[in-house]
């Protein structure tokens, strides 16, 4: 749902601004958690979590946030987007153990309702008072001699004919295939290996904390050495974390769980700020929201397949090993996609984008 709705969210951002879209996302996410406390049948789970909450996450997600940040920070964009999205890691650290504690104290229904009310109480005033729409990005003109300068205004129909767009699209597609077969099942896997649910939740929370560091570090690195290099190093961290989980299956020792949290956490979410910075530099303009929304479609498709694949592999084989190995392979493919989107343009791409000038 997030992937399918991301292009529409991008068009909406271009028309009404990111702030209104983010506020709508807050209302949907908080309301979905409250409604989830009333679930009595499977169809309600799919509706409240799979549809209403997913639509809210589109409003709170990469598209409106990325557009807002890209417009507000025209320089050192990788660093600024990385710092902003590092807050997600702190949230994972706080909410994982909190949710586990609430479930134990008041049950899953009470926990869901409490988290939903808390989200509405905290996020509505924060977004209302703390954000304001910035002016649209200066448009882009591309020359065959080098990176784009600011003069043209590329549209979706123009950028989909470029190599850079499809490289970023498939980078967004393979990133969740490298992450979610591991991340989604990490807590259940750790419990299967004999660790307590709370210890597994703390490991997941530690991974979230490390993602705070990783988003900032790799965002700054993208500004200094380029997005492809930063993305490749972050994928190396993700692959190392997945290898630690494979080792944990062979030798269930707490050290491997810590190694997973540290390395996997460093790479968790690091590619999003890099893609945001690279896409805004290449395709910035009045239509950037729509362009960025279409890019997020790739992320949504990969995000749908990744968790399902990990669970299906476990159900068929009784082990997550194949899923973790496949995730490592996707790290390599995803890194290659980033190199395909590096700033150097060929003459054909330049001709496509300069038609908008």
Beta strands, then each sheet from edge to edge (+ up, - down):
end
